[in-house]
Amino acid sequence: MGRDNRQETFETDDRPVRPVLIISQKTLSNYSVCLRHLLVGLADESVPVMLVSPPVSNVESLVPLSIEVIKHPVYELPLLWVQNRRILLEKLTRFNPTVLHCFCETKAAFARQLSRQLHLPYVLTINSLQKRRGQLPLSDSRCVKIIVPTKSIEKSITEENPKLAERIVQITMGAFVEDETCCFNKQGELANLVTSFSGENAKAFEEFLKAIRHLAGNGFKFVLAVITEDAAERKLRKMLTDPVLSEIVIVVPKIEPLRSVLKAGDIYIRATASDSFEPLLVEAMSVGNAVAACKGGAADIVLGEKTAAIFNEADEASIHDVLRNLLENREIARRLAKSSQEYLRKKHTVSAMVSATLKVYRQAQETAFENVEVS
């Protein structure tokens, strides 16, 4: 990383925490539930928060009214970047922040630059495995902590860059767990299955659909809702040309709140492994779905017999057998759903997530940096 010759000091003080959260379109698409839970928790703690958001977004509908939102850039023209940055810095200065929190690694370089201009420490959230992606654009002096949601992500970062190990803090996603379990709590023979498709691992997803078709051919009565986004929908529909699948599969757009879709389901299926943290998996457990899942990727929460029934990814026979067992033995499925809810109540509370995040903010703003080279 390049360095300059300027010197900078972060003064320790007892000011209340005033964080600025920097989010991306990826945050809104994949991690809106994490963001919403954190912001609600900070609002409950009366913590003033400012949010820097992409210009085209409906983020206002996701956050408490007390949160001030800045859309950046104001003018989406490359030639006006100086004016955009001036407007942003003026608004941030008026807010008088004490720490920056970059909520997405795609905004790491932007957060680093802002922290230098505002003379503030910052923290970075990383939600995906770091596999041969090169060195993250981090400031050695101002990036005080790196927040990760799972141990597997922490391991991947430290394997890529062991020097970052002492900065990493694991904070698990908090969930609001329903009192009731929605798995097979409705009258009727028809089962409701839910999954998601991002467009990645298409071959593995095709094997999953083969298992679904096999189950339908064996006389099981169910509907499968597949949550997807516009970018992946065309690819998904090409997989659903089989008449049997077209009869039982419903394509559901990825719109908020997805929790209502999950609450209508009995079984949530993680059909393919992902290198990114999957909040939808946690949400499915929180509403009381029985979860069937492949292991791998960033999903530390997939624990056999405790939180999920496990099958082998892209293995039609394995997927078929696991789903058949849950469909044939509904009481087993309900016990699994209740077990995962109890696990979340112990390990994934929103209050613990907010408390741990506030601790990181305080550590960041209370850390004194004297005569440190700016990276």
URVENDA-V349584 format. One record per residue. PSI is psi in whole degrees, -180 to 180 (* if undefined). BURIAL is 1 if it has 16 or more other C-alpha atoms within 10 Angstrom, else 0. D_LAST is the distance of its C-alpha to the last C-alpha in whole Angstrom. Layout:
{{PSI | BURIAL | D_LAST} {PSI | BURIAL | D_LAST}}
This chain:
{{140 | 0 | 7} {154 | 0 | 6} {158 | 0 | 5} {-178 | 0 | 7} {3 | 0 | 9} {151 | 0 | 9} {150 | 0 | 10} {144 | 1 | 10} {131 | 1 | 13} {121 | 1 | 14} {136 | 0 | 18} {134 | 0 | 20} {176 | 0 | 23} {24 | 0 | 26} {150 | 0 | 26} {154 | 0 | 27} {129 | 1 | 25} {83 | 1 | 24} {149 | 1 | 22} {122 | 1 | 21} {130 | 1 | 21} {120 | 1 | 20} {166 | 1 | 22} {176 | 1 | 23} {-33 | 1 | 27} {-39 | 0 | 26} {-48 | 1 | 26} {-33 | 1 | 29} {-42 | 0 | 31} {-24 | 1 | 30} {25 | 1 | 29} {-34 | 1 | 31} {-38 | 1 | 33} {-46 | 1 | 30} {-46 | 1 | 29} {-45 | 1 | 32} {-42 | 1 | 33} {-46 | 1 | 30} {-38 | 1 | 30} {-43 | 1 | 34} {-42 | 1 | 33} {-38 | 1 | 31} {-40 | 1 | 33} {-28 | 0 | 36} {6 | 0 | 34} {36 | 0 | 34} {121 | 1 | 30} {132 | 1 | 29} {140 | 1 | 27} {142 | 1 | 25} {127 | 1 | 25} {116 | 1 | 23} {156 | 1 | 25} {154 | 1 | 26} {-36 | 1 | 29} {96 | 0 | 31} {162 | 0 | 32} {36 | 0 | 34} {-28 | 1 | 32} {-31 | 0 | 34} {-12 | 0 | 37} {-13 | 1 | 35} {157 | 1 | 33} {154 | 0 | 35} {-23 | 0 | 36} {-12 | 0 | 34} {125 | 1 | 31} {130 | 0 | 30} {131 | 1 | 29} {125 | 1 | 27} {127 | 0 | 27} {132 | 1 | 24} {156 | 1 | 25} {-44 | 1 | 28} {118 | 0 | 29} {56 | 0 | 28} {129 | 0 | 28} {-35 | 0 | 26} {-15 | 0 | 27} {23 | 0 | 26} {-32 | 0 | 22} {-45 | 0 | 22} {-41 | 0 | 25} {-45 | 1 | 24} {-37 | 0 | 20} {-44 | 0 | 22} {-45 | 0 | 25} {-47 | 1 | 22} {-37 | 0 | 20} {-44 | 0 | 24} {-41 | 0 | 25} {-40 | 1 | 22} {-40 | 0 | 22} {-33 | 0 | 26} {-25 | 1 | 25} {59 | 0 | 23} {159 | 1 | 21} {-18 | 1 | 20} {148 | 1 | 18} {144 | 1 | 17} {108 | 1 | 18} {115 | 1 | 17} {2 | 1 | 21} {134 | 1 | 20} {-21 | 1 | 18} {-17 | 1 | 18} {14 | 1 | 17} {-44 | 1 | 13} {-39 | 0 | 12} {-44 | 0 | 14} {-39 | 1 | 13} {-44 | 1 | 9} {-43 | 0 | 10} {-41 | 1 | 13} {-35 | 1 | 11} {-44 | 1 | 9} {-33 | 0 | 12} {-4 | 1 | 14} {48 | 1 | 13} {148 | 1 | 13} {160 | 1 | 12} {161 | 1 | 13} {154 | 1 | 15} {132 | 1 | 16} {132 | 1 | 19} {120 | 1 | 20} {8 | 1 | 24} {158 | 1 | 24} {140 | 1 | 24} {98 | 1 | 22} {103 | 0 | 24} {43 | 0 | 22} {4 | 0 | 20} {175 | 0 | 17} {133 | 0 | 14} {143 | 0 | 13} {79 | 1 | 10} {149 | 1 | 8} {128 | 1 | 5} {-31 | 0 | 6} {-36 | 1 | 7} {-24 | 1 | 8} {97 | 1 | 10} {-41 | 1 | 13} {153 | 1 | 16} {119 | 1 | 17} {132 | 1 | 20} {149 | 1 | 23} {-17 | 1 | 26} {158 | 1 | 28} {-36 | 1 | 28} {-37 | 1 | 28} {-42 | 1 | 25} {-44 | 1 | 23} {-42 | 1 | 25} {-36 | 1 | 24} {-46 | 1 | 20} {-29 | 0 | 20} {-36 | 0 | 22} {-38 | 1 | 20} {88 | 0 | 17} {-25 | 0 | 18} {-18 | 0 | 15} {-7 | 0 | 15} {-43 | 0 | 19} {-14 | 0 | 18} {-14 | 0 | 16} {135 | 1 | 19} {127 | 1 | 22} {124 | 1 | 25} {111 | 1 | 27} {150 | 1 | 30} {130 | 1 | 31} {149 | 1 | 33} {145 | 1 | 37} {106 | 1 | 40} {130 | 1 | 43} {148 | 0 | 46} {-34 | 0 | 49} {162 | 0 | 51} {120 | 1 | 51} {-12 | 1 | 51} {116 | 1 | 52} {43 | 1 | 56} {7 | 0 | 57} {152 | 0 | 58} {150 | 0 | 62} {158 | 0 | 63} {-26 | 0 | 62} {128 | 0 | 59} {148 | 1 | 56} {116 | 1 | 53} {146 | 1 | 50} {139 | 1 | 46} {-178 | 1 | 43} {155 | 1 | 41} {122 | 1 | 40} {-9 | 1 | 36} {-18 | 1 | 37} {163 | 0 | 36} {47 | 0 | 38} {-38 | 1 | 41} {-41 | 0 | 43} {-37 | 1 | 43} {-34 | 1 | 43} {-38 | 1 | 47} {-38 | 1 | 48} {-44 | 1 | 47} {-32 | 1 | 49} {-40 | 1 | 52} {-38 | 1 | 52} {-45 | 1 | 53} {-38 | 1 | 55} {-43 | 1 | 57} {-44 | 1 | 57} {-39 | 1 | 59} {-25 | 0 | 61} {6 | 0 | 62} {2 | 0 | 63} {138 | 1 | 60} {115 | 0 | 60} {166 | 1 | 57} {139 | 1 | 54} {119 | 1 | 51} {124 | 1 | 48} {115 | 1 | 45} {126 | 1 | 42} {168 | 1 | 40} {168 | 1 | 38} {-40 | 0 | 39} {-28 | 0 | 37} {-9 | 0 | 39} {-41 | 1 | 42} {-42 | 0 | 44} {-40 | 0 | 43} {-46 | 1 | 45} {-28 | 0 | 48} {-24 | 0 | 48} {-10 | 0 | 49} {26 | 1 | 51} {-20 | 0 | 54} {131 | 0 | 56} {-37 | 0 | 59} {-47 | 0 | 58} {-40 | 1 | 55} {-23 | 0 | 55} {-30 | 0 | 58} {-10 | 1 | 56} {132 | 1 | 52} {129 | 0 | 51} {124 | 1 | 47} {124 | 1 | 45} {150 | 0 | 43} {82 | 1 | 39} {152 | 0 | 40} {146 | 0 | 39} {128 | 0 | 41} {-17 | 1 | 41} {-35 | 1 | 42} {-33 | 0 | 46} {-45 | 1 | 46} {-39 | 1 | 45} {-20 | 1 | 48} {-6 | 1 | 50} {164 | 1 | 50} {-42 | 1 | 51} {128 | 1 | 49} {135 | 1 | 45} {122 | 1 | 44} {95 | 1 | 41} {-32 | 1 | 42} {153 | 1 | 39} {146 | 1 | 36} {144 | 1 | 33} {-7 | 1 | 29} {151 | 1 | 28} {141 | 1 | 29} {91 | 1 | 32} {-30 | 1 | 33} {-33 | 1 | 37} {-44 | 1 | 38} {-42 | 1 | 37} {-40 | 1 | 39} {-42 | 1 | 42} {-37 | 1 | 42} {-32 | 1 | 42} {-11 | 1 | 45} {29 | 1 | 47} {145 | 1 | 47} {131 | 1 | 48} {130 | 1 | 45} {130 | 1 | 46} {150 | 1 | 42} {152 | 1 | 41} {172 | 1 | 39} {174 | 0 | 35} {-144 | 1 | 32} {8 | 1 | 30} {82 | 1 | 33} {-19 | 0 | 34} {-9 | 1 | 36} {97 | 1 | 39} {118 | 0 | 41} {132 | 0 | 44} {-16 | 0 | 47} {-46 | 1 | 45} {-14 | 1 | 43} {151 | 1 | 44} {126 | 1 | 47} {136 | 1 | 45} {170 | 1 | 46} {133 | 1 | 45} {139 | 1 | 43} {25 | 1 | 45} {99 | 1 | 48} {-44 | 1 | 51} {-44 | 0 | 53} {-45 | 1 | 50} {-46 | 1 | 49} {-47 | 1 | 53} {-40 | 0 | 54} {-46 | 1 | 51} {-38 | 1 | 52} {-41 | 1 | 56} {-41 | 0 | 56} {-37 | 1 | 54} {-36 | 1 | 56} {-30 | 0 | 59} {80 | 0 | 59} {-30 | 1 | 57} {-35 | 0 | 58} {-43 | 0 | 55} {-42 | 1 | 53} {-39 | 1 | 53} {-39 | 1 | 53} {-43 | 1 | 49} {-44 | 1 | 48} {-37 | 1 | 49} {-41 | 1 | 47} {-37 | 1 | 44} {-43 | 1 | 44} {-37 | 1 | 45} {-43 | 1 | 42} {-39 | 1 | 40} {-30 | 1 | 41} {-36 | 0 | 40} {-16 | 1 | 37} {52 | 1 | 35} {146 | 1 | 36} {-38 | 1 | 34} {-41 | 1 | 35} {-40 | 1 | 33} {-46 | 1 | 30} {-43 | 1 | 30} {-44 | 1 | 30} {-38 | 1 | 27} {-42 | 1 | 25} {-37 | 1 | 26} {-42 | 0 | 25} {-43 | 1 | 21} {-45 | 1 | 21} {-41 | 1 | 22} {-39 | 0 | 20} {-49 | 1 | 17} {-19 | 1 | 18} {-4 | 1 | 20} {125 | 0 | 17} {130 | 0 | 16} {111 | 1 | 13} {129 | 0 | 14} {48 | 0 | 12} {135 | 1 | 9} {137 | 1 | 6} {126 | 1 | 4} {* | 1 | 0}}
